[in-house]
Amino acid sequence: MHKRSLKRLRPFLVLVLAGLSTACSHDRYLFLERAELDQLNQQLHQQQSRLDTLTAVNQQQFDSLSQAQHFQRQELRNALQEQSRKLDKLEPARNRILQTTAIQSPPDISGRYQGKLVVGEVEKLHLAVPGLTLEARIDSGATTSSIHASNIQRFERDGENWVRFELKDPQSGDNVTVERELSRNAKIIQANTEDAERRPVVELPFIIGDHRQSAEFTLSDRSHLTYPVLIGRNILRDVMLIDVGREYVTTLPDTLTRPEATGEKP
């Protein structure tokens, strides 16, 4: 009887044991899956942390590089501005040097340098009208040229303003009368007075070396000065260069003795 009961229960026991065995395997599988998932999550978190750290470091390096480039551009801009200011200050000095300092390179045979007449501090000047040769001081500091004249008289001719004046012939000592149309009046203020003096300005044809030109001269009293003629920038500009320290660099043609020799009319 007992053996028969065991036989009937055996299939049931087998089923129970199989179910228990299956349940244990499933729980063990679930346990292993959660452990791997937690490990993967932990690794993912660590990688995310490293990525955030690298991102922060890269951003810091980028900011530092951008700031350094900004400073470099600013320094370069400041340096360029400083160079520009220095060049602006040097430009007038360079122009004065080209016009008033000694010529470093020797002039050509004709007494010219780069197409400009080379003159000394004092030169012989020939006035085509009235045919006088006078000594002239070359001064780049003077704005306009001037000539010593006496007995200056203003008058009208054919409705135009003219000036009659006298120039002294250095060879004979005689005064030579010259009449020229008035170009304009120059306002001159002396250092010892506040009143302005109106001096007549006339245009005179002249020759220095092989250079011929007509230019404005202010008629003034230069009897207290060494040279009767002053050559200023209105003549020097773009035409002549001064060889400082030298005198009588140019030579006048031998034929220039009277107005007829130059074709000029009194």
Secondary structure, DSSP 8 states (H G I E B T S, - for coil): -HHHHHHHHHHHHHHHHHHHHHHHHHHHHHHHHHHHHHHHHHHHHHHHHHHHHHHHHHHHHHHHHHHHHHHHHHHHHHHHHHHHHHHHHHHHHHHHHHHHS--SS---TTSEETTEEEE-SEEEEEETTTTEEEEEEE-TT-SSEEEE-EEEEEEEETTEEEEEEEEE-TTT--EEEEEEEEEEEEEEE-TT-SSEEEEEEEEEEEEETTEEEEEEEEEE--TTSS-SEEE-HHHHTTTEEE-TT----S---TT-SSHHHHT---
